[in-house]
Amino acid sequence: MTAFTGIPVAALDFYEDLEADNSKAWWLAHKTTYDECVRAPMIALADELAAEFGDAKVYRPHRDVRFSKDKTPYKTHQGAFIPTAEGVGFYVQVSAAGLMTAAGWRARPDQVARYRESVAGPSGVRLAALVRTAEQAGFSITGDRLATRPRGMAPGHPREELLKHKTLFGRRDWGSPDWLATPQTVTRVRDDWRALRPLATWLADHVSGAADRS
């Protein structure tokens, strides 16, 4: 296992340049930079966190363009995901914008009804409290949402905004602080994931039914 030393500035520069020229020719000319400054540090970061959170999937750089109108071949970010239950887990990402940490739920269609049932019932009080705590700690609560309340839901429900969610994440966008290129990044990601663990556990319990109890 290679020791994690930080996310180099060259990783952010790589993605800034890729956004300007997302072509196979450019990628092949700069693949060594991707391998050494993007992918290798992300794998090392995931390895440092594995003992506490589990093994990560470090995503491949190629986009699946089969059903997309956007045919650019490469993702403009590098992400890694550690699942704790079906559709629930911890995420970290590097892009031209810098570092982002997150934890939450990316739904399967059959999970949305289960999520809304839990949010509408007594368990939803706990979720609302966890969301408030995350926001107070500086995280933003994001995800795919309906523009209006779900069909069949009476107006005025105290958790109407949460019920609109089809996916739900707590996330923090760090940008590119001075410590990003140092081993301190491990501590920052670990602290964020620990702070978001109660939210991830609620989602695992009530959406997937198989929480990570670590």
Secondary structure, DSSP 8 states (H G I E B T S, - for coil): --------HHHHHHHHHHHH--SHHHHHHTHHHIIIIIIHHHHHHHHHHHHHH---EE--SB---TT-S----B-SEEEEEEEEETTEEEEEEEETTEEEEEEEE---HHHHHHHHHHHHSTHHHHHHHHHHHHHHTT-EEE--B-SS--TT--TT-TTHHHHTBSSEEEEEEEES-GGGGSTHHHHHHHHHHHHHHHHHHHHIIIIIS-----
